């Protein structure tokens, strides 16, 4: 009986197993010729931002390299990163170009425009002195959005001039640097505001007398009021050279200043204590950490603060409509009052907006900048400086060496200006 039951149970178990196998087979679809019995894996990959990115190329002068390790450089790089963070489809490529000379900004732009337009950058931080030449060469393009932005009242008049060539505007001003006097309080407590009082000190005011750009003579000449609608009348030239002749006679402009050909040379002489005061850039004064060194506006004939500034302008170089729109948006993003305030303070440069200067911490730098910004105008463009500078410089050197009288110098420069 037990043996019989065991066989019966085994038979029932076999029937059950056969039924389960049949059921399983009915649930698994039978492969057909049109449906391979393989696993299907999708090869489609999600589109990344880099695959659909637009790369904006920026050309920058060396002093604005966002990778140079300075505080201001870090601020600029962070700002660029913020822009790409808000525009995931945009990549930014920065390239550093010298301001002048072979391979410099202007020459590179002109060459690219003529031979390889696709190699043109989208945005250029253009030295304002080169802007008219770049505009004439057709390598910069006014943008309506940026032109309208300059109509805002929160721009200094000199800043609007930096970005303009005649009636056309070619971007937004970024930073500026003004000519001032640096002096040691141990040598002279206060820089005289007028020519007459400067002569009374009989203390040397150093400047690069042989500088072919003649920055100090240009500043003094342009600070004089125009007469009869002529910006450079011979009477003004006579007054200018009489200023230098008197200064030579009273040791304010000793003849040995004719050995200096650049601002760097005179600044070194000042740092070494060989000059009690010197013509300098605001950036040099702001970067100084010696407590006995201060800055002041240069003396003028009428005593009113006046300076000439060099500046830099964000401009659009691409002709592609889509890229130009993004380039304009980036320029506007780099020109907000808050960012300009932070960057200019860190870089030791003059901001182009009143609201940006107002955000500086109160102190000597803000006080000096405030004296200058409303009475400043851009240095003449490079072409004008080259035409006027050499004649002015040669005449100043001749006066300081007593090789020419003031009248003779005025006559020689007047002839050069009218050629």
Secondary structure as a PSIPRED ss2 file (coil, helix, strand):
# PSIPRED VFORMAT (PSIPRED V4.0)

   1 X C   1.000  0.000  0.000
   2 X H   0.000  1.000  0.000
   3 X H   0.000  1.000  0.000
   4 X H   0.000  1.000  0.000
   5 X H   0.000  1.000  0.000
   6 X H   0.000  1.000  0.000
   7 X H   0.000  1.000  0.000
   8 X H   0.000  1.000  0.000
   9 X H   0.000  1.000  0.000
  10 X H   0.000  1.000  0.000
  11 X H   0.000  1.000  0.000
  12 X H   0.000  1.000  0.000
  13 X H   0.000  1.000  0.000
  14 X H   0.000  1.000  0.000
  15 X H   0.000  1.000  0.000
  16 X H   0.000  1.000  0.000
  17 X H   0.000  1.000  0.000
  18 X H   0.000  1.000  0.000
  19 X H   0.000  1.000  0.000
  20 X H   0.000  1.000  0.000
  21 X H   0.000  1.000  0.000
  22 X H   0.000  1.000  0.000
  23 X H   0.000  1.000  0.000
  24 X H   0.000  1.000  0.000
  25 X H   0.000  1.000  0.000
  26 X H   0.000  1.000  0.000
  27 X H   0.000  1.000  0.000
  28 X C   1.000  0.000  0.000
  29 X C   1.000  0.000  0.000
  30 X C   1.000  0.000  0.000
  31 X C   1.000  0.000  0.000
  32 X E   0.000  0.000  1.000
  33 X C   1.000  0.000  0.000
  34 X C   1.000  0.000  0.000
  35 X E   0.000  0.000  1.000
  36 X C   1.000  0.000  0.000
  37 X C   1.000  0.000  0.000
  38 X C   1.000  0.000  0.000
  39 X C   1.000  0.000  0.000
  40 X C   1.000  0.000  0.000
  41 X C   1.000  0.000  0.000
  42 X C   1.000  0.000  0.000
  43 X C   1.000  0.000  0.000
  44 X C   1.000  0.000  0.000
  45 X C   1.000  0.000  0.000
  46 X C   1.000  0.000  0.000
  47 X C   1.000  0.000  0.000
  48 X C   1.000  0.000  0.000
  49 X H   0.000  1.000  0.000
  50 X H   0.000  1.000  0.000
  51 X H   0.000  1.000  0.000
  52 X H   0.000  1.000  0.000
  53 X C   1.000  0.000  0.000
  54 X E   0.000  0.000  1.000
  55 X E   0.000  0.000  1.000
  56 X E   0.000  0.000  1.000
  57 X E   0.000  0.000  1.000
  58 X E   0.000  0.000  1.000
  59 X E   0.000  0.000  1.000
  60 X E   0.000  0.000  1.000
  61 X C   1.000  0.000  0.000
  62 X H   0.000  1.000  0.000
  63 X H   0.000  1.000  0.000
  64 X H   0.000  1.000  0.000
  65 X C   1.000  0.000  0.000
  66 X C   1.000  0.000  0.000
  67 X C   1.000  0.000  0.000
  68 X C   1.000  0.000  0.000
  69 X C   1.000  0.000  0.000
  70 X C   1.000  0.000  0.000
  71 X H   0.000  1.000  0.000
  72 X H   0.000  1.000  0.000
  73 X H   0.000  1.000  0.000
  74 X H   0.000  1.000  0.000
  75 X H   0.000  1.000  0.000
  76 X H   0.000  1.000  0.000
  77 X H   0.000  1.000  0.000
  78 X H   0.000  1.000  0.000
  79 X H   0.000  1.000  0.000
  80 X H   0.000  1.000  0.000
  81 X H   0.000  1.000  0.000
  82 X H   0.000  1.000  0.000
  83 X H   0.000  1.000  0.000
  84 X H   0.000  1.000  0.000
  85 X H   0.000  1.000  0.000
  86 X H   0.000  1.000  0.000
  87 X C   1.000  0.000  0.000
  88 X C   1.000  0.000  0.000
  89 X C   1.000  0.000  0.000
  90 X E   0.000  0.000  1.000
  91 X E   0.000  0.000  1.000
  92 X E   0.000  0.000  1.000
  93 X E   0.000  0.000  1.000
  94 X E   0.000  0.000  1.000
  95 X E   0.000  0.000  1.000
  96 X E   0.000  0.000  1.000
  97 X C   1.000  0.000  0.000
  98 X C   1.000  0.000  0.000
  99 X C   1.000  0.000  0.000
 100 X C   1.000  0.000  0.000
 101 X C   1.000  0.000  0.000
 102 X C   1.000  0.000  0.000
 103 X C   1.000  0.000  0.000
 104 X C   1.000  0.000  0.000
 105 X H   0.000  1.000  0.000
 106 X H   0.000  1.000  0.000
 107 X H   0.000  1.000  0.000
 108 X H   0.000  1.000  0.000
 109 X H   0.000  1.000  0.000
 110 X H   0.000  1.000  0.000
 111 X H   0.000  1.000  0.000
 112 X H   0.000  1.000  0.000
 113 X H   0.000  1.000  0.000
 114 X H   0.000  1.000  0.000
 115 X H   0.000  1.000  0.000
 116 X C   1.000  0.000  0.000
 117 X H   0.000  1.000  0.000
 118 X H   0.000  1.000  0.000
 119 X H   0.000  1.000  0.000
 120 X C   1.000  0.000  0.000
 121 X C   1.000  0.000  0.000
 122 X C   1.000  0.000  0.000
 123 X E   0.000  0.000  1.000
 124 X E   0.000  0.000  1.000
 125 X E   0.000  0.000  1.000
 126 X E   0.000  0.000  1.000
 127 X E   0.000  0.000  1.000
 128 X H   0.000  1.000  0.000
 129 X H   0.000  1.000  0.000
 130 X H   0.000  1.000  0.000
 131 X H   0.000  1.000  0.000
 132 X H   0.000  1.000  0.000
 133 X H   0.000  1.000  0.000
 134 X H   0.000  1.000  0.000
 135 X H   0.000  1.000  0.000
 136 X H   0.000  1.000  0.000
 137 X C   1.000  0.000  0.000
 138 X C   1.000  0.000  0.000
 139 X C   1.000  0.000  0.000
 140 X C   1.000  0.000  0.000
 141 X C   1.000  0.000  0.000
 142 X C   1.000  0.000  0.000
 143 X C   1.000  0.000  0.000
 144 X H   0.000  1.000  0.000
 145 X H   0.000  1.000  0.000
 146 X H   0.000  1.000  0.000
 147 X H   0.000  1.000  0.000
 148 X H   0.000  1.000  0.000
 149 X H   0.000  1.000  0.000
 150 X C   1.000  0.000  0.000
 151 X C   1.000  0.000  0.000
 152 X C   1.000  0.000  0.000
 153 X C   1.000  0.000  0.000
 154 X C   1.000  0.000  0.000
 155 X C   1.000  0.000  0.000
 156 X C   1.000  0.000  0.000
 157 X H   0.000  1.000  0.000
 158 X H   0.000  1.000  0.000
 159 X H   0.000  1.000  0.000
 160 X H   0.000  1.000  0.000
 161 X H   0.000  1.000  0.000
 162 X H   0.000  1.000  0.000
 163 X C   1.000  0.000  0.000
 164 X E   0.000  0.000  1.000
 165 X E   0.000  0.000  1.000
 166 X C   1.000  0.000  0.000
 167 X C   1.000  0.000  0.000
 168 X E   0.000  0.000  1.000
 169 X E   0.000  0.000  1.000
 170 X C   1.000  0.000  0.000
 171 X C   1.000  0.000  0.000
 172 X E   0.000  0.000  1.000
 173 X E   0.000  0.000  1.000
 174 X E   0.000  0.000  1.000
 175 X E   0.000  0.000  1.000
 176 X E   0.000  0.000  1.000
 177 X E   0.000  0.000  1.000
 178 X E   0.000  0.000  1.000
 179 X E   0.000  0.000  1.000
 180 X E   0.000  0.000  1.000
 181 X E   0.000  0.000  1.000
 182 X E   0.000  0.000  1.000
 183 X E   0.000  0.000  1.000
 184 X E   0.000  0.000  1.000
 185 X C   1.000  0.000  0.000
 186 X C   1.000  0.000  0.000
 187 X C   1.000  0.000  0.000
 188 X C   1.000  0.000  0.000
 189 X C   1.000  0.000  0.000
 190 X C   1.000  0.000  0.000
 191 X C   1.000  0.000  0.000
 192 X C   1.000  0.000  0.000
 193 X C   1.000  0.000  0.000
 194 X E   0.000  0.000  1.000
 195 X H   0.000  1.000  0.000
 196 X H   0.000  1.000  0.000
 197 X H   0.000  1.000  0.000
 198 X H   0.000  1.000  0.000
 199 X H   0.000  1.000  0.000
 200 X H   0.000  1.000  0.000
 201 X H   0.000  1.000  0.000
 202 X C   1.000  0.000  0.000
 203 X C   1.000  0.000  0.000
 204 X C   1.000  0.000  0.000
 205 X E   0.000  0.000  1.000
 206 X E   0.000  0.000  1.000
 207 X C   1.000  0.000  0.000
 208 X C   1.000  0.000  0.000
 209 X C   1.000  0.000  0.000
 210 X C   1.000  0.000  0.000
 211 X C   1.000  0.000  0.000
 212 X C   1.000  0.000  0.000
 213 X C   1.000  0.000  0.000
 214 X C   1.000  0.000  0.000
 215 X H   0.000  1.000  0.000
 216 X H   0.000  1.000  0.000
 217 X H   0.000  1.000  0.000
 218 X H   0.000  1.000  0.000
 219 X H   0.000  1.000  0.000
 220 X H   0.000  1.000  0.000
 221 X H   0.000  1.000  0.000
 222 X H   0.000  1.000  0.000
 223 X H   0.000  1.000  0.000
 224 X C   1.000  0.000  0.000
 225 X C   1.000  0.000  0.000
 226 X C   1.000  0.000  0.000
 227 X E   0.000  0.000  1.000
 228 X C   1.000  0.000  0.000
 229 X C   1.000  0.000  0.000
 230 X E   0.000  0.000  1.000
 231 X C   1.000  0.000  0.000
 232 X C   1.000  0.000  0.000
 233 X C   1.000  0.000  0.000
 234 X H   0.000  1.000  0.000
 235 X H   0.000  1.000  0.000
 236 X H   0.000  1.000  0.000
 237 X H   0.000  1.000  0.000
 238 X H   0.000  1.000  0.000
 239 X H   0.000  1.000  0.000
 240 X H   0.000  1.000  0.000
 241 X H   0.000  1.000  0.000
 242 X H   0.000  1.000  0.000
 243 X H   0.000  1.000  0.000
 244 X H   0.000  1.000  0.000
 245 X H   0.000  1.000  0.000
 246 X H   0.000  1.000  0.000
 247 X H   0.000  1.000  0.000
 248 X H   0.000  1.000  0.000
 249 X H   0.000  1.000  0.000
 250 X C   1.000  0.000  0.000
 251 X C   1.000  0.000  0.000
 252 X C   1.000  0.000  0.000
 253 X C   1.000  0.000  0.000
 254 X C   1.000  0.000  0.000
 255 X H   0.000  1.000  0.000
 256 X H   0.000  1.000  0.000
 257 X H   0.000  1.000  0.000
 258 X H   0.000  1.000  0.000
 259 X H   0.000  1.000  0.000
 260 X C   1.000  0.000  0.000
 261 X C   1.000  0.000  0.000
 262 X C   1.000  0.000  0.000
 263 X H   0.000  1.000  0.000
 264 X H   0.000  1.000  0.000
 265 X H   0.000  1.000  0.000
 266 X H   0.000  1.000  0.000
 267 X H   0.000  1.000  0.000
 268 X H   0.000  1.000  0.000
 269 X H   0.000  1.000  0.000
 270 X H   0.000  1.000  0.000
 271 X H   0.000  1.000  0.000
 272 X C   1.000  0.000  0.000
 273 X C   1.000  0.000  0.000
 274 X C   1.000  0.000  0.000
 275 X C   1.000  0.000  0.000
 276 X C   1.000  0.000  0.000
 277 X E   0.000  0.000  1.000
 278 X E   0.000  0.000  1.000
 279 X E   0.000  0.000  1.000
 280 X E   0.000  0.000  1.000
 281 X E   0.000  0.000  1.000
 282 X H   0.000  1.000  0.000
 283 X H   0.000  1.000  0.000
 284 X H   0.000  1.000  0.000
 285 X H   0.000  1.000  0.000
 286 X H   0.000  1.000  0.000
 287 X H   0.000  1.000  0.000
 288 X C   1.000  0.000  0.000
 289 X C   1.000  0.000  0.000
 290 X C   1.000  0.000  0.000
 291 X C   1.000  0.000  0.000
 292 X C   1.000  0.000  0.000
 293 X E   0.000  0.000  1.000
 294 X E   0.000  0.000  1.000
 295 X E   0.000  0.000  1.000
 296 X E   0.000  0.000  1.000
 297 X C   1.000  0.000  0.000
 298 X C   1.000  0.000  0.000
 299 X C   1.000  0.000  0.000
 300 X E   0.000  0.000  1.000
 301 X C   1.000  0.000  0.000
 302 X C   1.000  0.000  0.000
 303 X C   1.000  0.000  0.000
 304 X C   1.000  0.000  0.000
 305 X C   1.000  0.000  0.000
 306 X C   1.000  0.000  0.000
 307 X E   0.000  0.000  1.000
 308 X E   0.000  0.000  1.000
 309 X E   0.000  0.000  1.000
 310 X E   0.000  0.000  1.000
 311 X E   0.000  0.000  1.000
 312 X E   0.000  0.000  1.000
 313 X E   0.000  0.000  1.000
 314 X E   0.000  0.000  1.000
 315 X E   0.000  0.000  1.000
 316 X E   0.000  0.000  1.000
 317 X C   1.000  0.000  0.000
 318 X C   1.000  0.000  0.000
 319 X C   1.000  0.000  0.000
 320 X C   1.000  0.000  0.000
 321 X H   0.000  1.000  0.000
 322 X H   0.000  1.000  0.000
 323 X H   0.000  1.000  0.000
 324 X H   0.000  1.000  0.000
 325 X H   0.000  1.000  0.000
 326 X H   0.000  1.000  0.000
 327 X H   0.000  1.000  0.000
 328 X H   0.000  1.000  0.000
 329 X H   0.000  1.000  0.000
 330 X H   0.000  1.000  0.000
 331 X H   0.000  1.000  0.000
 332 X H   0.000  1.000  0.000
 333 X H   0.000  1.000  0.000
 334 X C   1.000  0.000  0.000
 335 X C   1.000  0.000  0.000
 336 X C   1.000  0.000  0.000
 337 X H   0.000  1.000  0.000
 338 X H   0.000  1.000  0.000
 339 X H   0.000  1.000  0.000
 340 X H   0.000  1.000  0.000
 341 X H   0.000  1.000  0.000
 342 X H   0.000  1.000  0.000
 343 X H   0.000  1.000  0.000
 344 X H   0.000  1.000  0.000
 345 X H   0.000  1.000  0.000
 346 X H   0.000  1.000  0.000
 347 X H   0.000  1.000  0.000
 348 X C   1.000  0.000  0.000
 349 X C   1.000  0.000  0.000
 350 X E   0.000  0.000  1.000
 351 X E   0.000  0.000  1.000
 352 X C   1.000  0.000  0.000
 353 X C   1.000  0.000  0.000
 354 X H   0.000  1.000  0.000
 355 X H   0.000  1.000  0.000
 356 X H   0.000  1.000  0.000
 357 X H   0.000  1.000  0.000
 358 X H   0.000  1.000  0.000
 359 X C   1.000  0.000  0.000
 360 X C   1.000  0.000  0.000
 361 X C   1.000  0.000  0.000
 362 X C   1.000  0.000  0.000
 363 X C   1.000  0.000  0.000
 364 X H   0.000  1.000  0.000
 365 X H   0.000  1.000  0.000
 366 X H   0.000  1.000  0.000
 367 X H   0.000  1.000  0.000
 368 X H   0.000  1.000  0.000
 369 X H   0.000  1.000  0.000
 370 X H   0.000  1.000  0.000
 371 X H   0.000  1.000  0.000
 372 X H   0.000  1.000  0.000
 373 X H   0.000  1.000  0.000
 374 X H   0.000  1.000  0.000
 375 X H   0.000  1.000  0.000
 376 X E   0.000  0.000  1.000
 377 X E   0.000  0.000  1.000
 378 X E   0.000  0.000  1.000
 379 X C   1.000  0.000  0.000
 380 X C   1.000  0.000  0.000
 381 X C   1.000  0.000  0.000
 382 X H   0.000  1.000  0.000
 383 X H   0.000  1.000  0.000
 384 X H   0.000  1.000  0.000
 385 X H   0.000  1.000  0.000
 386 X H   0.000  1.000  0.000
 387 X H   0.000  1.000  0.000
 388 X H   0.000  1.000  0.000
 389 X H   0.000  1.000  0.000
 390 X H   0.000  1.000  0.000
 391 X H   0.000  1.000  0.000
 392 X H   0.000  1.000  0.000
 393 X H   0.000  1.000  0.000
 394 X H   0.000  1.000  0.000
 395 X H   0.000  1.000  0.000
 396 X H   0.000  1.000  0.000
 397 X H   0.000  1.000  0.000
 398 X H   0.000  1.000  0.000
 399 X H   0.000  1.000  0.000
 400 X H   0.000  1.000  0.000
 401 X C   1.000  0.000  0.000
 402 X C   1.000  0.000  0.000
 403 X C   1.000  0.000  0.000
 404 X C   1.000  0.000  0.000
 405 X C   1.000  0.000  0.000
 406 X H   0.000  1.000  0.000
 407 X H   0.000  1.000  0.000
 408 X H   0.000  1.000  0.000
 409 X H   0.000  1.000  0.000
 410 X H   0.000  1.000  0.000
 411 X H   0.000  1.000  0.000
 412 X H   0.000  1.000  0.000
 413 X H   0.000  1.000  0.000
 414 X H   0.000  1.000  0.000
 415 X H   0.000  1.000  0.000
 416 X H   0.000  1.000  0.000
 417 X H   0.000  1.000  0.000
 418 X H   0.000  1.000  0.000
 419 X C   1.000  0.000  0.000
